[in-house]
């Protein structure tokens, strides 16, 4: 305990670590907060249409789309860790190869997602047992959003790569453009052009491509323009792909498990009624708001961790981890208090439908607890991603799902309260298993982090 106190105090007093952390975290927090703002605007705009099934359709369609995009989040995570470590070694060729390899993966993953999702979409909507009106609008929303999938995946790669080279401002401009375009077009398409649910989907597609194109331009400015012959020889050599593919494989498995949990929350909520699934979506927007703010600190930790490992600087890593933990705990406590005191206002801001407001109000205490439980998952994710220790992340996530699944099954009889209790338990288990894996942190130094584990 005394050693922990000494580490925390040293981190708090170390001006250089604090400056680097803020230089990375503040742009990422600002850009990340704009992401759930888009979801809030979608809910606020569509929530002012006359029917609950319209808001429910956006919730279901966006959830299905998010399963694919967030599952492919390994594109960002893998890019950040490897780019940060390459930047720590000042290896420009590795940075260039990483960017091109990741963009090629985007092409393959887009084709794979389309091939899997389109045939399964009608069956998935039927399984949800929602109203026919909701199913039809959800399918329309999802199919429109698919046109933005390549851009959304490219943004994963570009944000991760830019953050890895510790250029958080470039990532900020890319995400801000995407999200601001989404907000403006959302209001115009839904109300100005009267496109309703389809308008919200079209706004998102245009916004995603705007952000991706700006990201490509910014990355081109910073990437090394070395000899093309050496570059293609490296790119075509299988050995150069193995570390990236191995890490992405494990993060993919981890992300599939995580998105499966979020999808089951939507799926089970839909079975409990249109108002319940809509209310849960509004509450989860609160979690997204908190998560994206805390992820700004976690993203900074990713870059600092990778850079410290690349330089083999154990003290720098300890200070970064301690400082991010302190600020993350403070931020999560603020979110918990705000949700507890102003949760009703938060729901009213998103919808004027009385049945949805009343349903959401019953579950606000769970939303207030979430930041205090989930904060440690975000911090530890940043640590493991920066170290490219994807195997530990995968194992912790799978263990949390396996332990929580039978308990969640038993809690079904408690309705939506049981669903939220199971969700809180899952988040706590996820953080606990990650923390247990982090006990091996001192052994990470002196090991080639680019090696396939």
N, C-alpha and C positions, 0 to 999 in steps of 0.2 A: 504493500500500500504506500509506504514511504517512497519507494522508487517511482511509482506511478505519479505521485505528487510532484516529485522533482522533475520528471519528464514534462508534465503539464505546465509547471511554472516556467521551465526553460523555454517551452514552445510559446507561451503567452508573452514572454519578455523578448523573444527573438524578433527584432524588427525586420530583418531581411526576409524571413519566412512569411511574416504577416503581409509584407508588401507584395510578395510574389503571389500569395494566396488571393489577396484582394484583386490584383491585376487580372487574375484568371477567373475568379469567382463572380465578381460583380457583372462583367459582360454576360456570363453564362446565366446568372440569376435573372437578369433583365430579359434575355432572350427566352429563357425557359418559362418565365411567368407569362410571356405572350402566347405560349402554346395552349395552356388551359384557358386562357382568355378567349381563344377561338372557340373552344368547346362551350364556354359560358355564353358567348354571343350566339352560337348556333342554338343553344337551348333557349336563350332569352328571345331570340327572333322567332323560332318555330313554336316556342311555348306560348306565343301570343296569337297563334292561329287558333281557330275555334275548337278543335277536337284533340282529346288526349292521345288518340292513336297516331296523330301526326308527329307529336313529340316522341312517342314510343317508337315510331318507325325510324326516326333519326337516331335514337338511342341504340336500337338493334342494328341498323345498317352501319353506323359508325363503329359499333363494337366488333362486328364481323370484319370490317376493313382494318380496324386497329389490331386484330389478332394477327393478320398478315404483316402489317408494317412493324408492329412492335416485336413480333417473332423474329423478324429480320434485323432487329436492333443490334445483333452481333456484328453487323457491318460497321456500326459506329464504335462499339466497344473494342473490337479487335484492332480497328484502325488507330484508336487513341493510344492503347498500350504499346503497340509496336512502333508507332510514330514517335511517341515520347521517348522510348528507349533508344531509337535511332538518333533522335535529336540530341540526347545525352551523350551519345558516342560521336556526334557530328558526322553521321554517315548519310550523305546526301543521296547516294545511289540507292540505298535501302528505302529512303523516304519516297523516291520517285517510283520505284518498283512496287512498293506497298500501295500507292495511290492507284496505279494502273491495274494492279491485280484486283483490288477491291471494286473498281468500276466495272471490270469484266464480270465479276461475280454478280453485280447488279443485273446485267443483261440475262444471265442464266436464271437467277432467282425470279425475275419478273415473269419469264416464260413458264417456270415451274408453278408459281402461284396462280397464274391464269388457268393453266391446265388442271389444277386441282380444285380451285374455288368455284369456277363457273358451273361444272356439272353438279357439285354438291350443294349449291346455294338453295335451290327449291326444296330439297329434302331437309336441310337444316332449319329453314323457316317453318316447315310443317311440324318438325319435332318440337318447336317452341310452343305450339298450340295457342298461338295468339289469334286475334280477330283477322278476318280476311282483308279488311281495309289496311290494317297495320302491315300484314305480310306483303301486300302489293306495293305499298309505298317504300317499305324497307328494301325490297328487291330493286326497285327503280333507283333509290339512293345509292345502293351498293354498286350497281352496274356503272353508274356515272362516275363514282369515285375511282373505279378501276383504271380509268384513263390517266389518273395522276400517280399510279403506283410506281412507274419507273423513276419519276421525279422524287417521290418520297424516299425511295431507297437510295438514290444518289445523294440526297441530303444527309442521310445517315453517314455515308462514307465521308462526305466533305466536312461535315461538322467534326467528326472524329479525327480526321487527319489534321485539320486546322488547329483543333484543340491540342493535339499531340505535339505540334511544333510550337505550342504556347502562343498562338495567335488567336486569342479568344475574341478579339474585336471583329475580326473577319467573320467568324462564325455568328457573332451577334448581328451583324448587318444582314447576313443571309436569312437568318430566322426571323428577324424583325420584318424584313420585306415580305416574306411569305405570309406571316400572320396578320400584318396590317392589310395586305391586299385581300386576304380572306375575310376579315371583319368588314371592310368597306363594301366588297362585292356581295357579301352575305345579306346585308341590309338592303342593298339596291336590287338584287335579284329576287329576293323573297317578297319585298313590299313594293319596290318601284316597278318591277316587271311582272309581279304577281306569279312567279314561278313556284312558290311555296317550297315543298320539300326538295324538289329537283333543283331549285335555285341555290339552296344551301350546298348541295353536292357540287354543282358547277363552280361555285365560288371557290371551293376547296381545291378543285383540280387546277384552276388557273393559278391560284396562289402557290401550290406546290411546284409548278413548273417555273414560276417567277423566281422562287428561292433557289431552285436547283441550277438555273442558268447563271444567276449571280454567283453561286458557289463555285461553279466551274471556272468562271472568269477569275475569281479571287485565288483559287488554287493554282491556276496557270501562272499567275504573277509570282508565286512563291516557290513553285517546284523547280528543281534543278534541271537545266536544259543541257544535259550531258550528251555524249556520243550515242546516237541511236542504235548502232550496231551492238555495243555492250549492253544496252538496255534490253534489246529484244532477246539476246542470248540469255540474259538473266531471267527474263519473263517466261521464256519457253522451257526453262530447266525445271523439272518436277521438284527437285530438292528445294528450290526457292519458294515453292507453294506450300510445302508441308507444314511449316510452323503456323502460317496464317490459317490454313484449312483445319488444322488440329484444334486451334483455339476457337475458331468460329463454329466448329462442330459441337464442342462442349457448351459454348454459349447458346447455340441454337437449341440444344436439348433443354438447357435451363430456361430459355425464353419460352419454349413451347409449354413447359410445365407452368410457368407463371401466367402466360396468356390463357392457358386452359382454366386456371383458377378464376381469372377475371371473366372469362366467357361463361363459366358455370354460374357466377353471380348474376349475370344478365339472363342466362337461360332459366335459372330457378325463379328469378324475379318475374320473368315473363309468364311462367306457369301460375304465378299468384295473382295475375291480372294486369291490365294495361296501366292502371294508376301506380301499381307497385313497381313495375319495371321502369316507369318514367321517374318515380321518386328516387329509386336506387341510382339511376343515372345522374340525377342532380346532386345527390350526396357524393357519388364517386367523383364528380367534378371538383368537389372540395378536396378530396384526396389528391387529385391531379394537381390542383393549385399548390398544395403543400409539397407534393413530391417534386414538382418541377423547380420550386424554389430551393429545396434542399439538394436537389440534384446539381444545382449550380456549384455548391460546395463540393459535392462528390466528384463532379467533372474536374474541378481544379485539383482535387486529390489524385485523380487518375494521372493527370499530366505531371504533377510533382512526384508521384510514386515512380512512374516510368523513368523520369529524368534522373531521380536519385539512384535507381537501380542501374541505369546506363552509366552513371558516374561512380557506382559502387560507394555511395555515401549513406551509411546507415543512420547517422545522426540527422541528416536532412529528412529522411523518411519518417523517423520517429517524431520529429517536430511537426511535420506536415500532418501526420495522422492525429496527433494530439490536438493541434489547433483546429482542424476541421471538426473533430468530435465536440469540442467546446462550443463552437459557433453553431453547429447543427443542433445541439441540445437546446441552446437558447432560442433558436428560430422555431423549433418544433413546439416548444412551450408557448410561444406567442401564438402560433396557429391554434393550438388546443384551446387557449383562453378565448380567442376570437370566435371560434366555432361554437363554444359553449355559450357565450354571451349574445352573439349576433347571428346564430344559425337560422332563425326564422326569417330574418331580413335577407340572408344569403339565398334561401329558397325562393322567397318572394321576388327577388331580383331576376330569377331565371324563368319563372312561370306565373301566370295569373289564373291557372286552372285550380279551382278550390279543392277538388278531390286529390290532386297531386300534392298540393301544399299540405293538406291535412295528413296524408300518408307519410310524407317526408318528415314532418314534425315529430312523429313517434320514434324516429330512429336517429335523431340528432345527437344523443349522447354517444353513440358509437362513432360518429364522425369526429367528435371532440377527443376521443381516446386514440384514434388512429395515428395522429402525428407522433405521439409519444412512444408508440410501439414500432412504427415503421422507420423511424429516424435511423436506427442502428443498421438496418438493411442497406439504406442508401450510403452511409459512410463506409461500410465494409465492402459494398459493391465497388465503390471508387478505389479502394485499396487493392482488391483482387484484379480488377480490370487493368489498372495501371501496371500491375506486375505480370499481366497475361497469365494468371493462375486460374484458368477457366475450369480445370477439372474440379477444384474445390468448390467453385460456385455451382457447378452442375450437381455435384453430390449433395450439397447442402439443400438445394431446391428440391431435389427428388425425395430426400428424406423428409422434408417438411410436408410435401404432398402426401407421401405414403402414411405418415403418422396422423395427419389431419383428416384424410379421406373417410375412414370409418367413423370418426367423431362427427363429421359433417353429415354423414348419412343418418346417424342416430338423431341429430338435431333437426332433421326435416320436419318432425312433428310439431316443432315450435314455430313453424312458418318463417316469416321474414326475420324475426328476432333470432331464430336459430341460424339463419343464413349469415347474418352479420356477426354473431358470436364465432362461428366457424371461420369466417374471414379474418377476424382479429387474431384468433388462435394461430392460423396459418402464418400470418405476418410475424408473430412472436417466435414461432418455431424457426422460420427462415432466418431471422436475425441470430437466434441462439446457435444454430448449427454453423453459420458463418463465423461467429465469434469463436467457437471451438476450433475451427480450422485455422484461424489466424494465430494460434499459439505457436505455429512454426515460423513466424515472420523472421526471426534472426537467421534462420538457415537459408533464406532467399539470397543472401549475399554470397558472392564467390561462385555463383552458378551461372552458366550461360543462359540468359533468359530467352534467347531466341530458339533454344533447342526444343524439340518436340518432347513433351512429357509423356 
